[in-house]
Amino acid sequence: MADPSQGGEYVITRELDGVQFMGSFTGNTSVSLSSGEYAVELSDASGCAFPYDSLFTIEGKNRVDFSIPTQTIACEAFIFRPQSEEDLTFTITDPNGTTLSPDSEGNFTLGLEGTYQVKGAPADPNNEIVQE
């Protein structure tokens, strides 16, 4: 196998769609990848390739479940409350990038035309579900 301390190149191929992530390395290197299966090939400084025989699997994190309307029509403002059977805390960002705060009942007032970003996270900060 390639000696990582000497450096070289890597090619990581996502099995799902064949997308490749390439770069150079010297010593330990981190590469940000989404969940899925990946083939890895290292090449040493002289260009000698060393493919790994098995695939590497990155497990996905659990996701929260909630529903929101895809499109709304309102005069002046739309009062919105995300629906979920899970105990979630919501963050909503308006089209100008401002984070909105809910009222005492958990409702958000959407007063601008445009696209809003809605994120749901477990109310329990120790829960390992990814926020999206």
HUHU-V221753 format. One record per residue. SS is DSSP state (~ for helix, > for strand, _ for the rest). BURIAL is # if it has 16 or more other ideal C-beta (glycine too) atoms within 10 Angstrom, else .. D_LAST is the distance of its C-alpha to the last C-alpha in Angstrom with 2 decimals. Layout:
ss = (SS | SS)
burial = (BURIAL | BURIAL)
d_last = (D_LAST | D_LAST)
This chain:
ss = (_ | _ | _ | ~ | ~ | ~ | _ | > | > | > | > | > | > | > | _ | _ | _ | _ | _ | > | > | > | > | > | > | _ | _ | _ | _ | _ | _ | _ | _ | _ | _ | > | > | > | > | > | > | > | > | > | _ | _ | _ | _ | > | > | > | _ | _ | _ | _ | > | > | > | _ | _ | _ | _ | > | _ | _ | _ | > | _ | _ | _ | _ | _ | _ | _ | _ | _ | _ | > | > | > | _ | _ | > | _ | _ | _ | _ | > | > | > | > | > | > | _ | _ | _ | _ | _ | > | > | _ | _ | _ | _ | _ | _ | _ | > | > | > | _ | _ | _ | _ | _ | _ | > | > | > | > | > | > | _ | _ | _ | _ | _ | _ | _ | > | _ | _)
burial = (. | # | . | . | . | . | . | # | # | # | . | # | # | # | . | . | . | . | . | . | . | . | . | . | # | . | . | . | . | . | . | . | . | . | . | # | . | # | # | # | # | # | # | # | . | . | . | . | . | . | . | . | . | . | . | . | . | . | . | . | . | . | . | # | . | . | . | . | . | . | . | . | . | . | . | . | . | . | . | # | . | # | . | . | . | . | . | # | . | # | . | # | . | # | . | . | . | . | . | # | . | # | . | . | . | . | . | # | . | # | . | . | . | . | . | # | . | . | # | # | # | # | . | . | . | . | . | . | # | . | . | .)
d_last = (38.56 | 37.80 | 38.39 | 35.15 | 37.26 | 39.09 | 36.04 | 35.44 | 32.85 | 29.97 | 28.59 | 25.51 | 25.14 | 22.15 | 23.98 | 21.77 | 22.70 | 25.08 | 23.12 | 24.79 | 23.81 | 27.03 | 28.33 | 30.96 | 31.09 | 33.52 | 33.04 | 29.55 | 26.79 | 22.99 | 21.02 | 17.21 | 16.38 | 13.65 | 14.56 | 17.84 | 21.58 | 23.39 | 27.07 | 28.27 | 31.50 | 33.03 | 36.06 | 38.39 | 40.03 | 42.78 | 40.44 | 40.96 | 37.92 | 36.73 | 34.24 | 32.74 | 33.99 | 30.86 | 27.23 | 24.53 | 21.53 | 18.12 | 16.39 | 12.76 | 10.79 | 10.31 | 7.31 | 7.44 | 9.51 | 10.31 | 12.32 | 13.04 | 16.06 | 16.00 | 18.94 | 20.89 | 24.40 | 25.73 | 28.70 | 27.90 | 24.72 | 22.27 | 21.44 | 18.00 | 16.51 | 13.34 | 14.67 | 13.65 | 16.00 | 13.95 | 14.58 | 11.48 | 11.48 | 9.99 | 9.96 | 11.28 | 12.71 | 15.80 | 17.34 | 19.28 | 16.42 | 17.39 | 15.09 | 16.37 | 17.56 | 18.04 | 21.66 | 23.19 | 22.19 | 18.46 | 19.05 | 17.88 | 20.52 | 19.53 | 22.65 | 22.07 | 22.20 | 19.42 | 15.74 | 13.26 | 9.61 | 7.88 | 5.08 | 6.09 | 7.35 | 10.60 | 13.61 | 15.32 | 14.44 | 16.16 | 13.80 | 12.40 | 9.24 | 6.34 | 3.80 | 0.00)
